[in-house]
């Protein structure tokens, strides 16, 4: 990288690359308008990167607290699918290594689909272990969604290949884990372990709903994940209820 490069060459070089201090200085002192624009964009990129690192460090405070107490394996637990009219409620449990780093990790709802899936792949490849708990619609109808959510969470923790020393849970109290735990309100925004679990649960459930779409395309489960969109409600009235719908959720919806 030097002063003789065209603006396009500079742009191509900078894309997805961390510049050295010398390269940043070359860009800063290049008086061409296009180069100055690239410099400002790169400085903004560095600020965002630093903010992401700081947020990630802040989101480790619950894990670090438990490690300071001698807890080596800390599981994060979260669920997805409480509100849909169809499909299971899915929970995930994830144990991350102390060295885990994923800048931008956050509540799955704050990430677009592409980033969620990229993060999912990184999490499952780099976690100590992870697992999924699934409670189907007929059980949701039998026990209610809150109890079904807890059941899915218990399943996920029980299925971990490593027994956790402590469990961090998004908002829900789980009293029968056999290990210490604490529920954190908005935990998927405050703990890297819970955020990772929220992503694993979301991607896993979306995959289940996409597979269900292959059998029941008229309900567009691949687009709505089972939520009551306009087209989903129209399909329900036209084609009726499947075994994958939560009948306890449909009483008020279909009576409108």
Legacy VTK file of the C-alpha trace (Angstrom):
# vtk DataFile Version 3.0
C-alpha trace
ASCII
DATASET POLYDATA
POINTS 256 float
0.000 0.000 0.000
1.446 3.407 -1.022
0.604 6.878 -2.255
0.692 5.823 -5.914
-2.299 3.516 -5.644
-5.585 4.507 -7.213
-8.576 5.104 -4.923
-10.102 1.829 -6.135
-6.896 -0.052 -5.281
-6.973 1.473 -1.810
-10.632 0.585 -1.389
-10.070 -3.037 -2.457
-7.044 -3.351 -0.166
-8.786 -1.927 2.909
-11.909 -4.083 2.565
-12.050 -6.721 5.320
-8.470 -6.014 6.386
-6.833 -4.685 9.548
-4.370 -1.968 8.566
-0.987 -1.461 10.206
-0.161 1.863 11.869
2.035 2.711 8.883
-0.804 1.994 6.437
-3.241 4.102 8.457
-0.742 6.968 8.376
-0.374 6.663 4.582
-4.148 6.862 4.252
-4.415 9.788 6.706
-1.861 11.907 4.861
-3.187 11.162 1.367
-4.901 14.452 0.455
-7.102 13.067 -2.288
-10.787 13.439 -1.491
-11.480 9.739 -2.069
-8.593 8.710 0.184
-9.811 11.003 2.974
-13.265 9.472 2.700
-11.748 5.990 3.016
-9.713 7.148 6.022
-12.803 8.446 7.820
-14.680 5.228 7.048
-11.797 3.150 8.361
-11.551 5.193 11.563
-15.289 4.686 12.076
-14.764 0.970 11.531
-12.068 0.951 14.234
-14.406 2.724 16.656
-17.146 0.154 16.036
-14.656 -2.678 16.458
-13.502 -1.248 19.790
-17.098 -0.824 20.947
-17.804 -4.458 20.017
-14.780 -5.626 22.018
-15.842 -3.549 25.032
-19.392 -4.880 24.866
-18.143 -8.460 24.618
-15.950 -7.905 27.676
-18.904 -6.404 29.570
-21.040 -9.415 28.639
-18.521 -11.744 30.299
-19.079 -10.345 33.795
-21.482 -13.102 34.906
-19.149 -15.820 33.596
-16.111 -14.149 35.172
-17.903 -13.877 38.522
-18.566 -17.611 38.548
-15.025 -18.456 37.431
-13.688 -16.350 40.305
-15.680 -18.691 42.568
-14.015 -21.760 41.105
-16.734 -22.691 38.581
-15.057 -23.954 35.413
-17.983 -24.968 33.209
-20.698 -22.321 32.975
-23.728 -23.040 30.821
-25.927 -20.386 29.247
-29.564 -21.307 28.590
-32.210 -19.580 26.484
-35.350 -20.482 24.564
-37.146 -19.421 21.429
-40.693 -19.977 20.244
-42.958 -18.999 23.116
-45.300 -16.909 20.976
-45.868 -18.776 17.674
-49.140 -20.495 16.790
-47.284 -23.525 15.450
-44.125 -25.507 16.048
-42.232 -26.493 19.175
-40.684 -24.367 21.874
-36.917 -24.880 21.641
-34.238 -24.243 24.244
-30.465 -24.412 23.919
-27.709 -24.807 26.487
-24.143 -23.796 25.625
-20.866 -24.040 27.543
-18.192 -21.741 26.112
-14.452 -21.955 26.796
-12.856 -19.124 28.744
-10.901 -18.115 25.621
-14.039 -17.774 23.472
-14.218 -14.540 21.471
-16.942 -13.497 19.043
-17.222 -9.754 18.500
-20.780 -8.669 17.816
-22.325 -11.513 19.829
-25.756 -10.410 21.017
-29.373 -11.442 21.518
-30.372 -13.458 18.419
-33.302 -11.081 17.760
-30.813 -8.232 17.172
-28.944 -10.100 14.437
-30.023 -10.565 10.846
-30.434 -14.098 9.499
-27.084 -14.195 7.708
-25.127 -13.077 10.772
-27.124 -15.406 13.058
-26.233 -18.383 10.907
-22.561 -17.396 10.708
-22.450 -16.936 14.480
-24.284 -20.235 14.989
-21.625 -22.082 13.005
-18.820 -20.416 14.950
-20.490 -21.138 18.306
-21.143 -24.846 17.678
-17.612 -25.311 16.338
-15.920 -23.539 19.251
-18.103 -24.297 22.284
-17.045 -26.942 24.813
-20.490 -28.423 24.127
-24.059 -27.464 23.325
-27.447 -29.170 23.285
-31.064 -28.607 22.323
-34.308 -29.212 24.211
-37.590 -29.464 22.283
-41.188 -29.557 23.535
-43.779 -30.212 20.787
-47.131 -28.426 20.375
-49.306 -31.132 21.933
-47.241 -30.981 25.129
-47.448 -27.180 25.114
-51.232 -27.552 24.996
-51.148 -30.015 27.895
-48.852 -28.121 30.262
-49.038 -24.436 29.095
-46.250 -22.498 27.404
-44.441 -21.403 30.568
-44.083 -24.958 31.884
-43.177 -26.155 28.379
-40.438 -23.527 28.214
-38.989 -24.733 31.502
-39.220 -28.347 30.346
-37.262 -27.510 27.168
-34.615 -25.731 29.251
-34.253 -28.674 31.627
-33.916 -30.995 28.610
-31.174 -28.846 27.113
-29.134 -28.753 30.331
-29.594 -32.491 30.936
-28.334 -33.313 27.435
-25.040 -31.403 27.757
-22.064 -33.752 27.379
-20.269 -31.840 30.166
-22.057 -31.332 33.463
-22.039 -27.584 34.173
-20.794 -26.146 37.470
-23.195 -23.213 37.154
-26.075 -22.284 34.859
-27.014 -18.801 33.648
-30.621 -18.648 32.431
-32.497 -15.993 30.509
-35.186 -14.729 32.922
-36.543 -18.125 34.033
-35.866 -19.700 37.438
-34.928 -23.397 37.213
-34.894 -24.810 40.731
-34.190 -28.485 40.023
-30.929 -28.395 38.092
-28.793 -29.954 40.805
-26.192 -27.186 40.394
-26.115 -23.493 41.230
-27.837 -21.128 38.826
-29.194 -17.648 38.430
-31.863 -16.153 36.176
-30.925 -12.900 34.446
-33.567 -10.570 33.040
-32.632 -9.816 29.421
-29.777 -12.242 29.899
-29.366 -12.697 26.153
-28.136 -9.094 26.072
-25.977 -9.342 29.206
-24.224 -12.723 29.092
-22.184 -14.217 26.250
-23.254 -17.741 27.244
-26.963 -16.892 27.186
-26.558 -14.892 23.950
-24.842 -17.892 22.357
-27.680 -20.145 23.539
-30.262 -17.743 22.092
-28.575 -17.955 18.678
-28.300 -21.752 18.759
-31.951 -22.098 19.782
-33.173 -19.622 17.155
-31.269 -21.165 14.251
-32.206 -24.705 15.318
-35.901 -23.826 15.540
-35.878 -21.953 12.227
-34.389 -25.055 10.599
-37.162 -27.194 12.103
-39.813 -24.818 10.781
-38.222 -24.743 7.321
-38.339 -28.532 7.239
-41.981 -28.422 8.324
-42.657 -26.028 5.453
-41.741 -28.781 2.989
-44.755 -30.789 4.179
-47.128 -27.854 4.784
-46.117 -25.107 2.299
-49.472 -23.264 2.439
-48.728 -22.013 5.970
-45.333 -20.505 4.956
-43.573 -21.785 8.080
-40.211 -21.026 6.441
-41.159 -17.343 6.381
-43.139 -16.873 9.593
-41.579 -19.518 11.890
-45.093 -20.364 13.019
-46.085 -16.845 14.066
-49.541 -15.547 13.233
-48.873 -13.529 10.103
-51.744 -12.493 7.855
-51.030 -15.255 5.320
-50.672 -17.849 8.072
-54.051 -16.891 9.535
-55.664 -16.955 6.089
-54.219 -20.438 5.481
-55.562 -21.623 8.835
-59.081 -20.503 7.926
-58.839 -22.052 4.473
-57.015 -25.305 5.174
-57.578 -25.870 8.891
-55.286 -26.820 11.741
-52.364 -29.269 11.522
-50.959 -31.473 14.261
-48.095 -28.973 14.495
-50.350 -26.114 15.602
-50.856 -25.208 19.239
-54.577 -25.589 19.681
-54.562 -23.716 22.979
-53.153 -20.709 21.115
-55.713 -20.838 18.301
-58.975 -20.517 20.201
-59.004 -16.729 20.284
-57.345 -16.357 16.876
-59.807 -18.494 14.896
-62.868 -17.028 16.621
-62.182 -13.556 15.257
LINES 1 257
256 0 1 2 3 4 5 6 7 8 9 10 11 12 13 14 15 16 17 18 19 20 21 22 23 24 25 26 27 28 29 30 31 32 33 34 35 36 37 38 39 40 41 42 43 44 45 46 47 48 49 50 51 52 53 54 55 56 57 58 59 60 61 62 63 64 65 66 67 68 69 70 71 72 73 74 75 76 77 78 79 80 81 82 83 84 85 86 87 88 89 90 91 92 93 94 95 96 97 98 99 100 101 102 103 104 105 106 107 108 109 110 111 112 113 114 115 116 117 118 119 120 121 122 123 124 125 126 127 128 129 130 131 132 133 134 135 136 137 138 139 140 141 142 143 144 145 146 147 148 149 150 151 152 153 154 155 156 157 158 159 160 161 162 163 164 165 166 167 168 169 170 171 172 173 174 175 176 177 178 179 180 181 182 183 184 185 186 187 188 189 190 191 192 193 194 195 196 197 198 199 200 201 202 203 204 205 206 207 208 209 210 211 212 213 214 215 216 217 218 219 220 221 222 223 224 225 226 227 228 229 230 231 232 233 234 235 236 237 238 239 240 241 242 243 244 245 246 247 248 249 250 251 252 253 254 255
